[in-house]
Structure formats: C-alpha cells, structure tokens
C-alpha cells in the first residue's frame, strides 16, 4: 500500500528528477512544529518555545526525491507548495542553495523565453554596472543572480557549480600570481 502522494508539478532541485513524493509528517508534530515546553518543560529556551520539526522542516509535509533520496521538505516554499507565514522568518539567513533555487525559479518564470546567451549578456551588463558602482552591494547581488541564472541555463546544477568553484579554488591556491599594470592579477604559467 502506498502511503504517499506523487507530484509531477515540481522537480528535485538536486538531481532534477520528477515526480517527487510527499505525505503528511510522520513525526507527530503539530503542523510542522513542536512546543518545546511540552517536550522538555525544564530545559527549554523560553524565547524559542515553538521549534520546527526536523523531519518536515516546519512544513507539516514530508517531501523527498525518490531518485536521489534528498529530503526536500525545507524546499517546499521555493517549490510553490506553501504560502504560510511560518515560512517567511526574515531573521533566518537563507543558504546559498536556497538563493540559487529561488533565483532560478524566478528567472524561469519571468524570463521564460530568454536563451543562455541572453542570460550571459545580462550578466555582462550587470558587471559593467558593478564597475561603475564597486561599493554597491546590490550590484554584486545582481551579478550573482545573473551568474546563477546563466549557469542553470548552461545545464550546470548547483552541486556542479559549487564543486567547480571548490576545484578551481584549489588550483588557484597552488598557483603563483603576479600583479599586472592595470591592477589585476594573473597566474604564472
């Protein structure tokens, strides 16, 4: 007997498999949360008495990818399957992966007809704006968003991008660098 639902409307952000599986949380939480006072009335933090369930990540629903096995419950909002206020805690910093998936999702919806070259050209424009405003954090944000979108358009997944950055950094750390006349740096050899 199948105790879960199959959803074809969204793909796994890690391996891009579809469909995904979901079911109500089996961890006996209260719609995604536990009251810490009920769990441990003596040793709880009074400022944080309501804590998210670790299984469903505060969503009340377990989502997972049957292909790679990833727990996707915390990605529920980015996938568009939850609009509850409890998912919009502005004090919590999103992970880089969360930002990547949000940017890619936004770009796919908003710029559906854009090609890879279009995204790369937009990245080039944003870099030029950054040159004119090198201390403006929003210009860096624009560049990063365009970089994520163009990487996704080139079929480069987030794990592949992060792995490539790590590999390239390891290479660069072993290189010798010289400063050029224009103030930039170039590796030797």
The 8 nearest C-alpha neighbors of each residue, nearest first, counted from 0:
[[1, 2, 3, 4, 22, 5, 20, 21],
 [2, 0, 3, 4, 5, 22, 20, 21],
 [3, 1, 0, 4, 22, 21, 23, 20],
 [4, 2, 22, 21, 1, 20, 5, 23],
 [5, 3, 21, 20, 22, 6, 2, 1],
 [4, 6, 20, 19, 18, 21, 7, 3],
 [5, 7, 18, 19, 8, 20, 4, 9],
 [6, 8, 18, 9, 17, 19, 5, 10],
 [9, 7, 6, 10, 18, 17, 19, 78],
 [10, 8, 7, 17, 78, 18, 11, 6],
 [11, 9, 17, 15, 16, 12, 18, 19],
 [10, 12, 15, 16, 13, 14, 64, 17],
 [11, 13, 15, 14, 10, 100, 16, 157],
 [14, 12, 11, 15, 158, 156, 157, 69],
 [13, 15, 16, 11, 12, 67, 66, 156],
 [16, 14, 11, 10, 12, 13, 17, 9],
 [17, 15, 11, 10, 14, 18, 66, 64],
 [18, 16, 10, 19, 7, 11, 9, 15],
 [17, 19, 7, 6, 5, 10, 16, 20],
 [20, 18, 64, 6, 17, 5, 63, 65],
 [19, 21, 5, 63, 4, 62, 6, 64],
 [22, 20, 62, 4, 61, 3, 63, 5],
 [23, 21, 3, 61, 60, 4, 24, 62],
 [22, 24, 60, 61, 59, 25, 21, 3],
 [23, 25, 60, 61, 59, 26, 55, 22],
 [24, 26, 27, 23, 28, 61, 22, 54],
 [25, 27, 24, 28, 54, 52, 55, 53],
 [28, 26, 25, 29, 24, 30, 31, 33],
 [29, 27, 32, 31, 26, 33, 30, 52],
 [28, 30, 32, 31, 33, 27, 59, 34],
 [31, 29, 59, 32, 28, 58, 57, 60],
 [30, 32, 59, 57, 58, 52, 29, 28],
 [31, 33, 51, 52, 29, 28, 57, 50],
 [34, 32, 50, 28, 49, 35, 29, 51],
 [33, 35, 49, 36, 37, 48, 50, 38],
 [36, 34, 48, 38, 37, 49, 39, 43],
 [35, 37, 40, 39, 34, 38, 48, 43],
 [36, 38, 35, 34, 39, 40, 33, 48],
 [39, 37, 35, 36, 40, 34, 33, 43],
 [38, 40, 36, 41, 37, 42, 35, 43],
 [41, 39, 36, 37, 42, 43, 38, 35],
 [42, 40, 39, 43, 36, 44, 38, 35],
 [43, 41, 39, 40, 44, 36, 35, 45],
 [42, 44, 35, 41, 45, 39, 36, 40],
 [43, 45, 47, 46, 48, 42, 35, 36],
 [46, 44, 48, 47, 43, 36, 35, 49],
 [47, 45, 44, 48, 49, 43, 35, 50],
 [46, 48, 44, 45, 49, 50, 35, 43],
 [47, 49, 35, 45, 34, 46, 44, 36],
 [50, 48, 34, 47, 33, 35, 32, 51],
 [49, 51, 33, 32, 48, 34, 35, 52],
 [52, 50, 32, 57, 56, 31, 33, 53],
 [51, 53, 32, 57, 56, 31, 54, 55],
 [54, 52, 56, 55, 51, 57, 26, 31],
 [53, 55, 52, 56, 26, 61, 24, 72],
 [56, 54, 61, 72, 57, 60, 58, 59],
 [57, 55, 53, 73, 52, 54, 58, 72],
 [58, 56, 31, 51, 52, 55, 32, 59],
 [57, 59, 31, 60, 55, 56, 72, 30],
 [58, 60, 31, 30, 24, 55, 57, 23],
 [61, 59, 23, 24, 58, 55, 22, 62],
 [60, 62, 55, 72, 24, 21, 22, 23],
 [63, 61, 21, 72, 71, 20, 70, 60],
 [64, 62, 70, 71, 20, 69, 19, 68],
 [63, 65, 68, 19, 66, 69, 67, 11],
 [64, 66, 68, 67, 63, 19, 20, 69],
 [67, 65, 64, 68, 16, 14, 69, 17],
 [68, 66, 69, 64, 65, 14, 13, 16],
 [69, 67, 64, 65, 66, 63, 70, 71],
 [68, 70, 64, 63, 67, 71, 13, 65],
 [71, 69, 63, 72, 62, 68, 64, 61],
 [72, 70, 62, 63, 74, 73, 69, 75],
 [71, 73, 62, 55, 61, 74, 75, 56],
 [72, 74, 56, 75, 71, 55, 58, 76],
 [73, 75, 71, 72, 77, 76, 78, 97],
 [76, 74, 78, 72, 73, 80, 77, 81],
 [75, 77, 81, 79, 78, 74, 80, 82],
 [78, 76, 79, 74, 75, 101, 100, 80],
 [77, 79, 75, 76, 80, 74, 9, 81],
 [80, 78, 76, 77, 81, 75, 82, 9],
 [79, 81, 75, 76, 78, 82, 77, 74],
 [82, 80, 76, 83, 79, 75, 58, 86],
 [81, 83, 76, 84, 80, 79, 86, 85],
 [82, 84, 85, 81, 86, 87, 76, 58],
 [85, 83, 86, 87, 82, 88, 81, 76],
 [84, 86, 83, 87, 88, 57, 58, 82],
 [87, 85, 84, 88, 83, 76, 82, 57],
 [86, 88, 84, 85, 89, 83, 91, 82],
 [89, 87, 90, 91, 86, 85, 84, 92],
 [88, 90, 91, 87, 92, 86, 93, 85],
 [91, 89, 88, 92, 87, 93, 86, 85],
 [90, 92, 89, 88, 93, 87, 94, 86],
 [93, 91, 90, 94, 89, 88, 95, 97],
 [94, 92, 97, 91, 95, 98, 96, 89],
 [93, 95, 97, 96, 98, 92, 99, 91],
 [94, 96, 98, 97, 99, 93, 100, 92],
 [95, 97, 99, 94, 98, 100, 157, 93],
 [98, 96, 94, 100, 95, 99, 93, 101],
 [97, 99, 101, 95, 96, 100, 102, 94],
 [98, 100, 96, 102, 97, 101, 103, 95],
 [99, 101, 103, 97, 98, 102, 104, 96],
 [102, 100, 98, 104, 103, 99, 77, 105],
 [101, 103, 105, 99, 104, 100, 98, 106],
 [102, 104, 106, 100, 105, 148, 101, 107],
 [105, 103, 101, 107, 102, 106, 100, 108],
 [106, 104, 102, 108, 103, 107, 109, 101],
 [105, 107, 103, 109, 110, 108, 104, 102],
 [108, 106, 111, 104, 105, 110, 109, 103],
 [109, 107, 105, 106, 111, 110, 104, 103],
 [108, 110, 106, 107, 111, 105, 104, 112],
 [111, 109, 106, 113, 107, 112, 108, 105],
 [110, 112, 107, 108, 113, 109, 106, 114],
 [111, 113, 110, 114, 107, 109, 108, 117],
 [114, 112, 110, 111, 117, 115, 118, 116],
 [115, 113, 117, 116, 118, 112, 152, 111],
 [114, 116, 118, 152, 117, 149, 119, 153],
 [115, 117, 119, 114, 118, 120, 113, 149],
 [118, 116, 114, 120, 115, 119, 113, 121],
 [119, 117, 121, 149, 115, 116, 120, 122],
 [118, 120, 122, 116, 121, 117, 149, 123],
 [121, 119, 123, 117, 122, 118, 116, 124],
 [122, 120, 118, 124, 123, 119, 117, 125],
 [121, 123, 119, 125, 145, 120, 124, 142],
 [122, 124, 120, 126, 121, 125, 119, 127],
 [125, 123, 121, 127, 122, 126, 120, 128],
 [124, 126, 128, 122, 127, 123, 142, 129],
 [127, 125, 129, 123, 128, 124, 122, 142],
 [126, 128, 130, 124, 129, 125, 123, 131],
 [129, 127, 125, 131, 126, 130, 132, 124],
 [128, 130, 126, 132, 133, 138, 131, 127],
 [131, 129, 127, 128, 133, 132, 126, 125],
 [130, 132, 128, 129, 133, 127, 126, 134],
 [131, 133, 129, 135, 130, 134, 128, 138],
 [134, 132, 129, 130, 135, 131, 138, 136],
 [133, 135, 132, 136, 129, 138, 139, 137],
 [136, 134, 137, 132, 138, 133, 139, 129],
 [135, 137, 139, 138, 134, 140, 133, 141],
 [138, 136, 140, 139, 135, 141, 142, 129],
 [137, 139, 141, 129, 140, 136, 135, 142],
 [140, 138, 142, 136, 137, 141, 143, 129],
 [139, 141, 137, 143, 138, 142, 144, 136],
 [140, 142, 138, 144, 139, 143, 137, 145],
 [143, 141, 139, 145, 140, 144, 125, 122],
 [142, 144, 146, 140, 145, 141, 139, 147],
 [145, 143, 147, 141, 146, 142, 140, 102],
 [146, 144, 148, 122, 142, 147, 143, 149],
 [145, 147, 143, 149, 144, 148, 150, 142],
 [148, 146, 144, 150, 145, 149, 151, 143],
 [149, 147, 145, 151, 150, 103, 146, 152],
 [148, 150, 152, 118, 146, 151, 147, 119],
 [151, 149, 153, 147, 155, 152, 148, 146],
 [150, 152, 154, 155, 148, 153, 149, 156],
 [153, 151, 149, 115, 150, 154, 148, 155],
 [152, 154, 150, 151, 155, 149, 115, 148],
 [155, 153, 151, 152, 156, 150, 149, 159],
 [156, 154, 151, 150, 153, 159, 160, 157],
 [157, 155, 159, 158, 151, 160, 154, 13],
 [156, 158, 160, 159, 161, 155, 96, 99],
 [159, 157, 161, 160, 156, 162, 13, 155],
 [160, 158, 162, 156, 157, 161, 163, 155],
 [161, 159, 157, 163, 162, 158, 156, 164],
 [160, 162, 164, 158, 163, 159, 157, 165],
 [161, 163, 159, 165, 160, 164, 158, 166],
 [164, 162, 166, 160, 165, 161, 167, 159],
 [165, 163, 161, 167, 162, 166, 168, 160],
 [164, 166, 162, 168, 163, 167, 161, 169],
 [167, 165, 163, 169, 168, 164, 162, 170],
 [168, 166, 170, 164, 169, 165, 163, 171],
 [167, 169, 171, 165, 170, 166, 164, 172],
 [168, 170, 166, 172, 167, 171, 165, 173],
 [171, 169, 167, 168, 173, 172, 166, 174],
 [172, 170, 168, 174, 173, 169, 167, 186],
 [171, 173, 169, 170, 174, 168, 175, 167],
 [174, 172, 171, 170, 169, 175, 168, 176],
 [175, 173, 171, 172, 186, 176, 170, 187],
 [174, 176, 186, 187, 173, 177, 171, 172],
 [175, 177, 186, 185, 187, 174, 184, 178],
 [178, 176, 185, 184, 186, 179, 175, 187],
 [177, 179, 184, 183, 182, 185, 180, 176],
 [180, 178, 182, 183, 181, 184, 177, 185],
 [179, 181, 182, 178, 183, 184, 177, 185],
 [180, 182, 179, 183, 178, 184, 185, 177],
 [183, 181, 180, 179, 178, 184, 177, 185],
 [184, 182, 179, 181, 178, 185, 180, 177],
 [183, 185, 178, 177, 179, 176, 182, 186],
 [186, 184, 177, 176, 187, 178, 183, 179],
 [187, 185, 176, 175, 174, 177, 188, 184],
 [186, 188, 175, 176, 185, 177, 174, 184],
 [187, 186, 175, 174, 185, 176, 177, 171]]
